[in-house]
Amino acid sequence: MNDDKAARLEEIADQIRNLEESPLYGYREEKGYSPVIGEGNVDAAILLIGEAPGAEEAKTGRPFVGNAGRVLDKLLESIDIERQDVYITNVVKDRPPDNRDPTAWEIELYAPFLLKQIEIIQPDVIVTLGRFAMDFILEQFNLLEKKQKISDLHGKVLEAQTSYGDISIVPLYHPAATFYNRDLEDALQEDFQVLKQFT
């Protein structure tokens, strides 16, 4: 493990833990939740980004450990990737009340932490899980596709530039979307195969 990267990520974690100006901080304290910073291989080639933690995630402080996490684990397994070989995080690091969508202000507040994580980990590919993560990342990298819908872009490999070189961005449906729409389950399984080229 890269100790320098781990130390820099821990600095970010401390800042998030003490982010009292966040509108979600009070809710976190009231419920005894933890922020969900991210976990995995700090040298990962694949970085997976969701939108915000759910209840299970906020209770444990770990990303994607509830039902959606079980779906994600199976998808990773299907392409022979161990969960510990990738890095998993969210755009927003605290749980919004009642599982509501994150607000624009919340995304703006937490965004710098995610962008620093990307700079530190320097993945070859960013996999966005769901519409919010996709919209945020496409906007950040100013891609031409940024106004398109996830239904048009899922499973496509988009190319972008970072300060450390070229990167691929792969928008995917959020694993939780499969609970409400069984058709998306097949699409997600098929789309996941695209990631084999990055392993």
Order of alpha helices (4+ residues) and beta strands (2+ residues): alpha-alpha-beta-beta-alpha-alpha-beta-alpha-beta-alpha-alpha-beta-beta-alpha-alpha
